[in-house]
């Protein structure tokens, strides 16, 4: 535990992983009826990491109002 407190890099990585997982779960909930594939957590993890690291590939996009607001 001391290593985490002394290393800001580890702290940032933990926060990023939390955001990634939280984002994936939330977009799965918001877009559960989206036929593009948000019905699986694996697809939502893919979409979230692509959205976090780039401008997205465009292969998946939220269609509900809550999903679009969350994506912003």
TINUMI-987377 format. One record per atom (N, C-alpha, C, O, CB): x, y, z. Coordinates in steps of 0.001 Angstrom, whole numbers, plus 500000, padded with zeros to 6 digits. Glycine has a CB too. Example, Ala and Ser with C-alpha at 12.3 -4.5 7.8 and 13.67 -1.06 7.14 Angstrom:
2
513190494310507800
512300495500507800
513200496700507800
514236496681508465
511308495527509046
512850497750507080
513670498940507140
512900500030507870
513409501138508039
514084499402505725
END
This chain:
72
500817498810500000
500000500000500000
500864501260500000
500464502281499442
499069499995501199
502030501199500612
502912502359500636
503396502702499237
503602503873498917
504102502106501556
503577501681498399
504048501906497039
503043502727496240
503421503588495446
504314500574496341
501753502449496459
500702503182495752
500705504648496169
500533505528495326
499321502552496024
500896504920497436
500894506295497925
502126507064497449
502055508280497275
500828506309499446
503247506385497236
504471507053496836
504592507222495331
505362508064494870
505648506295497349
503864506455494570
504000506497493121
502742507088492483
501697506438492455
504274505089492565
502841508314491974
501667508902491317
501288508174490022
500131508226489606
501927510371491016
502233507506489390
501946506765488161
500976505616488463
500021505394487719
503261506221487525
501219504904489533
500331503800489926
498950504345490263
497940503741489903
500914503019491139
498899505471490942
497620506082491295
496837506456490038
495635506199489961
497841507327492175
497498507054489061
496837507427487815
496365506189487068
495261506194486522
497779508253486932
497158505137487026
496749503896486355
495521503274487012
494624502784486325
497899502891486358
495484503294488324
494325502746489040
493081503564488729
492005503001488525
494581502721490565
493214504872488690
492075505736488364
491604505490486932
490401505413486684
492451507220488553
492529505367485998
492158505107484606
491444503773484440
490469503678483693
493390505136483724
491917502754485124
491263501443485060
489864501517485655
488928500917485127
492098500380485799
489721502254486756
488396502426487359
487457503136486381
486315502709486210
488498503226488683
487919504212485737
487099504941484772
486720504028483604
485580504050483139
487847506194484257
487676503229483133
487425502310482029
486317501313482371
485377501131481597
488706501563481665
486434500677483523
485446499673483920
484095500323484217
483055499811483802
485939498893485151
484106501450484933
482861502149485249
482173502603483963
480961502445483818
483134503360486172
482938503164483037
482372503604481767
481765502463480976
480700502614480377
483426504283480941
482423501345480973
481916500171480257
480612499668480847
479675499341480118
482946499058480277
480557499610482155
479329499141482801
478173500115482574
477043499697482320
479561498947484304
478458501407482665
477397502401482487
476878502425481046
475668502511480833
477908503789482879
477765502352480064
477303502372478675
476542501092478347
475644501107477505
478492502549477710
476890499989479000
476133498753478822
474716498922479342
473764498453478719
476826497583479535
474572499585480470
473242499815481055
472441500785480188
471272500536479892
473368500367482499
473067501886479782
472353502900479006
471975502407477607
470929502786477080
473200504153478893
472806501580477015
472611501154475635
472230499683475536
472607499020474569
473864501413474833
471507499167476490
471185497735476489
470301497323475323
470304496150474948
470509497362477779
469546498244474739
468688497908473599
469297498304472265
468638498192471232
467348498575473752
470536498761472269
471210499183471035
471633497948470244
472359497106470771
472447500084471352
471200497823469004
471546496634468214
473007496598467753
473431495599467171
470650496556467010
473784497652467994
475167497694467531
476113496868468384
477280496726468017
475643499109467496
475673496323469490
476537495428470225
476916495860471626
477826495275472214
477739495228469470
476254496866472186
476543497259473553
475919496308474569
476021496539475774
476055498664473798
475280495251474101
474631494302474994
475628493359475672
475250492607476570
473608493498474226
476892493391475254
477924492574475893
478936493499476561
479305494533476005
478626491636474856
479376493125477741
480346493937478468
481668494000477701
482350495024477733
480573493370479886
482033492925477020
483285492916476256
483279493996475172
484276494688474966
483513491534475620
482149494128474487
482032495160473458
482057496550474072
482620497481473496
480749494969472651
481456496686475225
481459497974475907
482862498339476399
483246499508476369
480478497952477081
483620497346476849
485013497607477230
485810498084476019
486611499012476124
485664496338477835
485588497450474876
486266497860473643
485910499308473298
486795500127473048
485887496916472472
484622499617473284
484180500959472932
484760501996473894
485200503065473472
482649501031472933
484758501676475180
485239502630476179
486725502909476016
487137504068476075
484962502112477582
487532501889475815
488976502119475684
489285502850474377
490185503688474343
489749500778475743
488560502550473310
488770503264472043
488357504727472196
489032505618471680
487969502593470891
487274504974472887
486808506336473095
487748507111474010
487965508305473805
485402506326473675
488302506449475010
489214507124475934
490553507464475286
491169508470475638
489447506259477156
491008506647474352
492359506815473826
492414507490472461
493468507994472073
493021505487473739
491306507511471723
491295508114470387
489977508842470202
489233509042471161
491500507037469270
489694509230469000
488394509831468699
487372508764468318
486242509099467960
488529510857467567
487737507516468387
486831506415468102
486927505957466654
487286506733465768
485412506818468418
486608504707466430
486640504135465087
485327504349464349
485291504314463119
486954502653465156
484266504566465081
482964504726464452
482219503430464244
481126503428463678
483120505403463155
482803502307464698
482131501025464534
480978500851465512
480053500082465251
483120499896464705
481027501555466629
479960501518467624
479728502942468102
480672503709468289
480315500565468823
478468503284468297
478132504612468792
476840504526469603
475920503798469233
477988505627467619
476774505259470690
475541505251471472
474394505902470699
474609506848469942
475752505972472806
473193505398470891
472037505944470189
471007506536471142
470189507352470715
471393504871469347
471017506157472406
470058506716473350
470560508058473866
471754508350473804
469813505744474521
469652508859474366
470014510174474884
470979510047476066
471985510753476129
468754510948475305
470668509147476998
471561508961478151
472935508446477716
473959508864478256
470933507986479159
472950507550476754
474224507027476254
475067508104475591
476283508147475778
473975505900475272
474434508968474823
475166510048474161
475672511077475165
476797511562475044
474280510729473121
474853511409476147
475309512350477187
476467511749477953
477443512442478241
474158512713478158
476378510473478289
477460509809479012
478735509765478173
479831509926478710
477043508389479410
478609509550476874
479777509490475993
480489510839475914
481710510895475765
479360509038474591
479736511905476012
480354513239475985
481210513408477208
481825514458477390
479288514359475912
END
